[in-house]
């Protein structure tokens, strides 16, 4: 079996598994307990927090452990929902959030909800205003569009005050990397909070939150060879003094995570996440070099040996563990099924929605037509993949594409 769906999830690294095991049956104490079992668990969480922070250039006390990228994203968005804000004029203003049209559903779905069901303290039903920025044919946001929707005072339009910009670091479908530092500079100048969903970027590109100037950053463990069900939200220190934290916690109880997320910590998974971050930091350059070799080899052979194929996403400003292609005259889902029968795991795009097969909103936003969207295929690499697997996959891909095109309704159009 060849696994080329690492953007969906990755194998847990053996060293991560080894690190986690004692916390299931030996060091199983509750971190809130004051005996030795508890204090050892607490120290393990502290170490993991330091490991996560080190990967992104943050301070340990800027890391909030969550259940994953989805919770991290939701936490930021719901904290910036509409509620009365008194401006110098004593007028109550409604909140405005800027995002992009190619975000993960963990951003788009909460934003959709925020536009429809948020109430103020007077029982009225104002909506949080959401602006989805367009992208170009490579899936790139134009940073000038952000400037055009906010002003130096944070006032946008129609009585809404811009309080948050949320733009993903690297797209989960096509791999395009956004101009995060430029967007961060714009937000700093306008005094607007900036969040980036970096789930696909962490461990693939060098990230230093201090240099980037972001306020919030989401991470997921299972994308970097850690366990599922755990992630983190980076929260810049001085944001802890702002109104963001007036809205937390959403889960109240024992006061874990500095009172921001109550509930007994998932010690084993947090420990595994920390170890995965440590390994990702150590192997960053080595992994990136490996991904570029796999990407270059696969792209070169496919474009030479299979006709009517197009690379999607930015050709250079991208994460190189991601290779997203359109095969004209082929249905992507049929292609995935055929590849699966041949022992190759790939995808058309996001695997983070439950059993939904719908046209990619990302490709649609990039201006693709129906035929181009349905003919898409994503192959994403991990550290375990080899050049031999690339060659095997291409040989099988050539055969499968030929079979599917022989019965394609576009056969005459492209003279297959």
N, C-alpha and C positions, 0 to 999 in steps of 0.2 A: 504494500500500500504506500502510495506517495501522497503526502499531506502538504498541499499548497493553499491552505486556508488559515494561515497564521494571523491574519487581520481579524478573524472571527474569534479565535482563541489559540493559545499556545500550549505545548507540553510543559508540565511542571518540571523544572530543572531538578536532576537527582540531588544536588546539594541542597536545594530548597526542601525537598521531601525529607532528607536527613535531618535538617534543622527543625522541621515541624514535629517529627514523630514523638519526641519526649513529652510534648505538651498535650498529648492524647492520653498517655497512660503512666507517666512518671511525674512530670511537673504540671499536674492538672489543677493546681490551686486557683482560687478566685483572686484576681489582682487587687480586689478591694479588701481582702482579708489581711490581718496584720501579722499572722504567723509566717514561718519561713516559706511554706508552699505559696502563699499569697505574694510575699515580697519578691520571690524569684520570678513569678509571673509578671509582676509589675515592672521589674528590671528588664525583662525580655521585651515588653512593650516599649519601654524607654529606648532600648537599643534599636528596635525596629523603626521607631520614629526618627531617630538620628540617621539611620540608613536611607530612609525615604527622603528626608530633607537633603542629604548629601547629594543625591542623584540630580536634584533640580536647583541646587545652590541656595536652599532655604535654611532657616533656623528651625530646630526641632519643635519649638513651641508654635510654629506657624503651620503645623501639620495636624489636620483633623481626620481621624480614621473614619471611613464610611463603609458601606457595603459594596461600593464600586463607582464607576463613572456616572451612572444614571442618578444615583442618590446625590453625588457631589454636584452635578449640574442642577438638579431640582432644588437643592438647598440654596444655591446662589440665586436662582430665578425667583423662588417664592419669597425670599427675603427682600426682594426689590419690587414686590407687587404694589399695586396702588393702595395707598392709605393717605389720610390727610397729612399734608406737609405745609407748614406755615412759612411763607416767604415774607420778605420785608414788607410787602404790601398787605400782609395778613390774609391773603387769598389762599384758599385751599386748592392745591394743584394736584393733578393726577400724573402718575408715573408713566414714563416712556422708556421702553427697552429696545435697543437696536441689535439685531442679529443678522444672519445671512440666510439665503434661500437654500443653502446646501448643508445645513447643520444636521447632526445626528438627530434621530427622533427623540432622544433624551433631552434635547433642547426644544425642538419644534413642538412636541406635544404639550409640555408644560406651558409654553408660550401661548398656544392655542387655548388652553384652559384659562390662563390668566386674562385673556381678552374677553371672556364670557361670564365668569362667575365670581369676580372679586367685589366684595361689598365694603362700603366705608362705614364708619361708626354711626352714621345717621340712618343706616338702613337703605340708603340709595344704592343704585347699581352702576357705578362708573366702571369702565373697563380700563385695564392697563393697556396702553397703546403699544403695539408691537410693529416695528418696521423690519421687514426682511429685505436686506440689500441684494441686488442682483450680482451675478458673477459673469466673467467673460467666458470664452470658449474653452479655456483651460481650467475653469473653476476657481478663478482668482477674484477676490474682492478688490474693488478700487477704493483705497483708503480715503480718497477725496469725497466719496459718497458719505462716509461717516461724518466728515467735517460739515457737509451740507445739511445734515439732519440735526446737528446740535450747535449751540452757540456758546459763547464764553461764559454765559451765566447758567448754562444748563437748561435754558428754556428752548423747547422745540417748536411746537405749533399746536394750535387748537386747544391751548390751555394745558398741555402736557409738558412735564418737566423730565428731561432725559436723565435717568439715574444709573443706567447700566448699558454697557456694550458687551456682547458675548459673541465672539468669533472663534471658531475652532482653529486649532494650530495646524493640523494636517487632516485632510479629508479621508474618511474611512473607506470610501468607494474608489476614488481615483488617485488619492495620494498627494494632491496638491498642497503645498505649504503656503500659508498665508503670511503677509507682511506684518507679523505680530509686533515687532519692535516699533514700527512706524505707527501702527494703530494705537499702541500703548502711549506713545508720545503725544498723539492727538488727544487721547483721553485725559492724560495728565494736564495738558494745557487747558482743557475745558473743565477740569475737576470732575470728571465722570469716572465711575468705577469701571474697571475692565476685567472681564473673565474670559479665559480661553479653555476650551475642552481639548486637553492635550493627550487624551487617551491613546491615540494612534501615534503620537509623536514621541512620547517619553520612551527612552531606550533606543530610539532610532536616530535622533538628532541631539546634539548637545544643547541643554537647556539650563540657563541660569536666570532664575526669576528676578534677582536683583538687577542684572544687566537689562533684562527685558522690561522691567518696571510694571509687570502685571500685578493686579490686586488679588485675583483668584485663579486657580489652575486645578483642573480635574485630572486624576490619574486612576487607572484600573490595573490591578495586579495581574489578572489572567492574560493580559496582552503582552506581558514581559516575562513569561515563564514562571509566574507565581500562581497561587491557588485562586479559584473563583470565589466570588462572594465577599471580596474585600478590596478597598481602594482608599483614596485619600483626596482631600480638598486642601490645597494650599490657600491660606488666608494671610495676606500681608499684615504685619503687626499693627500698623497704624489704622488699619480698617477695623480692628477690634474696638477702637474708640468711637467708631461711627455708628450710624443708625442700623447698619446691617445686623449687628449683634443685639439690637433691641428686639429683633424678630425671632431670635433663637432662645432656647432650644425648641424644636418641634416635638422631640421625644423627651418627656420629663420622667424623672425617677431618681435613681441613685446618684446622679451628677457626674457620671463618667465623662471622659474627654473634656475635662475642665468645665463641666456643666453644660456642654454644647450638644451632647448626644448620649443620653442615658441608656443604660443597659450593660450587662456584663460583657466585657470585651471578648471577641473571638480570638483568643490568644494564639492558638496554633496558626491560624491563617494570617494574623498580623505578623507573626514571627516569619512565616514563609514569604510574605510580601516584602518585609524588610530585607531578607536574604536575596530575593529576586532583584531588588533595587541595587543592592551591593554588587551583584554579579553583572547587572546591566551597565553599571558605571564602569566597572573594571574592563568589560568586553566591548564597550561602545565603539571604539575605533575599529577593532577587529571584526565585529559584527557588521558594521557599515561597509567595510571593504568587501566582506563576503557577500552581502546583499547586492552591492553594485555589480559584482562579477556575475552573480546569478541573473540579475536583471538584464545586464548588457548581453549576456550570452543568449538568453531566451528571446529577447526582443529582436536581436540581430537575425537569429535563425528563422523565427516566425515570419518576420516581414520579408525575408528572402524566399522562403519556401512555401508560403501560403499567400495567395492573392487576396486583394480587397480586405486588408486588415489595417486598423488604425489604432495608434496609441492614444489613450485618453488621459487627461490631466496634464499638468505642466511638464514639459520634457526635462527640465533641469531643476526647477524649484519644487521638489517632491521628496517623499520618503521612498527609498529605493528597495524596500522590502515589498513594495506594492507594484504590481504590473496589471494595468487595467486596459483591456483591448476590446475593440468592436470587430466582429467577424460578420461582414455584410452577407445577407442571404442565409443566415443561420439563427435559429432561436436559441438564446442563451440557456434557457432551462433545459432544452433538449440536449444541448452540448454538455451541461453539467451531469445530466443523467447518464449519458453515454460515457463520459470520462469516469464517472463513479463505477460503472460496470467494468471498466478497464483497470480499476484500482487507483484512480487519481481523484483526490478531493480538491475541489475548487468552488467558486461561488460566482454569483452575478453581482453581488454587492454586500450590503449590510446583512449580518446574520443575527442581529440583536433584536429583531421583531419576531414575535411568536407566530410561525407558520404563515406569514403573509407573503404573497407573491403579487406585487404590484409594480407598476412602472417606476423606475428610479426617479425620484424628485431631483436628485443631484444632476443626472444627465439631462433631464428636462430643463432645469435651470441653466444648463450650459448650452442650450439651444439645439439639442439633439432631437431628431424626428423619431417617430415610433419604431421604424425599422432599425435605426441605429441603437436605440435604447434596448430593444429586445434582443439584439445580437451581441450584448456585452458579456464579458467574462473577466473575473478578477482572480489573479493568482498572487498569493502573498507568501513570502518566504520567511523561514525561521532559521535559527542557527544550525539545526540538524540537517537541513536540505543540502543537496550536493549537485555538482555540475552534471554528474551522471544521471541524476533524477530529472534534471532539466532536459537532457537529450532524450531520455526515455519518453518524457511527457510530450515533447514536440513530435516525435515519431508517431505516437498514438493520436495526437491532436490532428496531424495531417490526414490520417486515415478517417477519423471521426468527422472532421469538417467536410471532407470529400463525400462521405456517405450522406450527410445531412443536406448538402447542397445539391446532391443528385435528385432529391425529391422536393427541393425548395420552390415555393411559388415565384421566387425571384431568379430562377434558373435562366430564363430567357433574357431578363434584364441585364444580367452580368455575364452572360455567355459562359456559365460554368461548364 
